[in-house]
Amino acid sequence: MKSHPIPGGKRLLSAAETGEYLGLAEGTVRQWASMRKIPFVKLGRSLRFDIRDLEELANANKVNAHEQ
């Protein structure tokens, strides 16, 4: 995965920022959080997503191409 700059230099991202970072809709990010498919931090009623967890998630789900 190509490394993207951290929005605003932050470590914790909102659902909207996480969607932008991963190329997903904000609703998908929230749905994945409710299904526990993506790690999150709950601060009061707000969800935040640790950029390091997002990098790990992307790397863990990477599918490598095979040479033929």
C-alpha positions, 0 to 999 in steps of 0.5 A, a space after each residue: 500500500 502506498 503510504 499517504 500523509 497523515 491528515 493534519 499530522 494527526 494519529 487519531 482520525 475521524 470516520 470521515 478522515 478514515 474513509 478518505 484515507 482508506 478510499 471508503 465511504 464514511 458509512 462503510 467505516 462506521 459499519 465496519 466499526 460496529 461489526 468490529 471489522 476495524 479497530 477503533 477508539 471510542 471517545 464519548 460518542 465519537 469514534 476515532 481510528 488510529 492511523 497505525 491500526 489502519 496501516 496494520 489492517 491494510 498490510 494484513 489484508 494485502 494480496 500479493 501478485 504472483 509471477 507466472 
